[in-house]
Amino acid sequence: PILEAHCYACHSDSVSQNGSIAFDMENFESLKTYLTYYYRNDSIYGSKFYHIIEQTQGVIPMPPAPVRKLSDADIVLIGKWLELGAPNN
């Protein structure tokens, strides 16, 4: 629900068909491929995806300005989800 609420507007199949985004987060297999590439089973702190949503300095932040950063609670939940191996739930 967090990704759906905050990411699908720019990262979904309908938007990707217009060539506007790099990948479709709405398609779990596409998202899992992306996460597998960047998340190397070390920890959430080694995950580029985590750093992007946390907006760690030195990475391209998502969502980009002027959209507000995800809440700290949402970032914690996504971190826990990544620690579980990003299951399809």
Number of C-alpha atoms within 10 A of each C-alpha: 7 12 14 12 8 16 16 16 14 17 21 19 17 14 16 15 11 8 10 12 14 11 19 21 22 17 12 14 12 13 17 17 12 16 19 15 12 14 22 13 14 9 13 20 12 13 19 19 23 22 20 17 21 22 17 12 9 8 13 13 16 19 17 12 8 6 9 10 17 17 11 10 9 15 17 14 13 20 22 13 15 19 16 11 17 17 10 9 6
